[in-house]
Amino acid sequence: MKIIPYSTITQWYQEEYSQEESESVYGSPQEHLLKFYDVLASYPDLKTVLDLGCGDGVDMISLAERGYHVTGIDQSGEEAVLYRAKQKSLDNVNFITGDITSYPFDTQSYDSVLCSGVFHLLSAENIELVANKAKKALNPGGLIYLDVVANMKRVFRESAEEFTYSGLANWSAQQAQDFFTRLFVDWSVLELFSFHKEADWPVKEGPYPIDPYHWSADYVCVIAKNSPA
């Protein structure tokens, strides 16, 4: 299997998310995130959301349109996110440029924390680190959504060669489920679900630092709630 330097991922996201007026990569929230939206809406007292690894802000903008005060953090994408917020006259969107593995989040500062489509791009050590930081950032009685893109297989479309990026956890679905079970052992797990997905990447043409490829994976998703104070 070919190993590609992790720096390629960083380069890709910097190029994709630095385009202020570009459309979101996904266009609209993905179906598994809509399930989280529905659960969040069932707790009307929860008003603030922290989106870890927010990317191009598709979930930030969608949640802000629903009335939540949303803070997102990522290493790039501020211009694109704030541009879309301005276009929609949203003043409840805040972007922090930073690395989620090292940024010092305040303890008990948000009613809800979201981290989606991120953990498969981290080492096992950093998955653990970010997940625990997310828990600490949550207010008592708050809601958290996390997912792991597990059993990931990437194959270049032209050469049919399988590859991966260096330094990633590359968890199986069982490893992800076991991790979430351990992580939320003292919490109320409201949803723990999984599904299979395949897609071509990138989803649109552009001068990307990697050849087009096809990927398949099993998403493992959890929605959990901690105890009120």
N, C-alpha and C positions, 0 to 999 in steps of 0.2 A: 504494500500500500504506500502511495506517495504521501510524504509529509510536507506540508506547506507552512512557512513561517507564520506565526500568529500576527506579526506586524501587518500582513496582508489584510486581515480583517479590519484593523484600525484604519488603514489607508482607504479601504472601500467605504466605510461609514463616514469618514471625513469628507470624501468626495461627494457622496450621495446626499448627506444631510447639510452640506454647506450651501446648497442651492436654495436661496431664499424663496423664490417663487415657484419651486418645483412642487408637484403634487405629492401627497403622501405615497410611500411605497405600496401600502396596502389599500389606500383609498378610504376605507371605512373600518371600524372595529371588527375583529374576527369573531366568529360565532362563540368560541369558548370564553371570550372576554365579555360578551353580552350576558352570559350566565352570571358572571360576577356582578355586572351592572344591576341585574335584577335583584340579586341578593342584597347588594348595597342599598338599593332603593327601598328595601323592606325595613331598613333601619333609618328613619327620617332624621334622627338626632345626629347622624354622622355627616359632617359637612366638609371636612378637609381630606384631601387625598395626596399622598406622596407616590409618584411614579418613578421607580428606580430603573435606570436604563431606558429612558422614555423614547429614545430614537427620534423619529421625525414628528412625534407628538400626536399621532392619530388618536390615542386614548385620552391624552390630556385635553385635546380640543373637544372630543365627544363628551367627556365628563364635565368640562366647564360649561358646555351648552346645556347640560342637565342641571346646572346651578351649583356645582361643587367648586370649592376653591382648591385649585390643583397646582402642586409644585412638582416639577420634573427635574431630574438630574441625568446628564449624560456628558460625554466628553466632546460632543459636537452636536450641532443642530439648533442652537439658540436662535439664529436668524430665521430659519425656516419656521420654527414653532411660533415665535412672536409675530412673524409676518401673517401667519394664518389666523392667529388670535386677533390681530388688528383688523384683518379683513372681515372677521365675524363680529367685531365690536365687543370682544370679550376682555374684561379687565380683571378677571379672576384666574389668570394664568401666570405662573412664575417659573422661570427657567434658571437652574443652577448649572454652570459649566464645571464639571468635575468628574472624578473617577469614583464610582460607587463603592469600590473596594477600600478606598482610603478617606473619603469625605466624612467628616465628623458630624453625623446627624445628632440633633438634640433628642434626648430621651423624652418619651411620652409627648410628642409634638403634633401627631396627626391622628385623625379618626380612622383612617384607612390607608393601607399600604399595598401597592401593586408592583409586581415585578414579573414581567412576562417576556418570553423569548430572549432571555439573557443568560440563564444558567448554563446552557449548552456551549456558551462561548467563554466559560470560566474553568479554572482548575477546580478540583474537588475541595481544596483548601479554601478557595475564595467563594465557592458556593456556600459553604458552611459559614464563612465570615459574613457575607452579605445577608444571608437568611437571618442570622442572629441580630444583626444591626437593624434589619427591618422589624423584627419583633420588638426590639427596645424602643424604636421610634414611635410605636403605636400607643395611643392613649388607652387607658383602661376601658374595657367594653368595646374595643375597636375591632375592625375587620381586616383580614389580610388575604391577598391572593398571590400565589406563587405557582410557577410551572417549570417543568424540566422537559426539554425536547430530548427524549431518550432514544436508544437504538438508532442513532443517526447514521445514515449511509449516504455518502456523497460520491457521485460518479460523473466525470466529465462527459458531456454529451458527444463530443467529437471523437475522442479516443476510447471511451468506455472504461477509462482507468479510474479506479476507486482512490479516494484521497481523504485526508483529514488535516486538521490544523494542529500545530505543535502545542503541547501544554494543556490540552483540554481534558476534562474529566471523562468524557465519552461514556456516560452512565447507561446501564440497561434500565428498562422500565421497572424492574424489580428493585434495583438500587434506589431509584427515585422514590418509589412507594415506601420503601423501608426508611429512607431519609425523612420523608414527611411524617411518617408515623412516629418516629423518634423525636422530631423537631417539635411536634405539637402534642406530645403525650399528655400534658396538663391543660390543654385547650379544648374547646368545642370544635370538632371538625365538622363543618356543615356540608361540605362537598369534597369528595375525593374521586376523580373520574379520569378516564384516559380515552384517547382516540388515535387513530392512525391517519397520517397525512403524507401526501407526496406533491412535489411541485418542481418547476424549473426555476433556476436562479441565474442571474438576476431576472426580475419579473418584467423589466423593460430594457431596451437597448441603451447602451451608453459606454463611455470609455473606462470600464472597470478594470481593476488590477488583477483580475482572475478570469479565466475562460469560463463560458457558460457551463453549468452542470445541472444534473437532476439529483434531487435529494428525497429521501423517505425517512420517516421517523414516527415514533409513538410519543405523543404528548401525555404527560402525567401532570394533572392540575389539582390544586388544593385550595379550598376556601375555608379559613378557620377564624374563630372569634375568641378573644381572650376575655377574662372575667372582669366585670365592673369593679371599680375601686371599693 
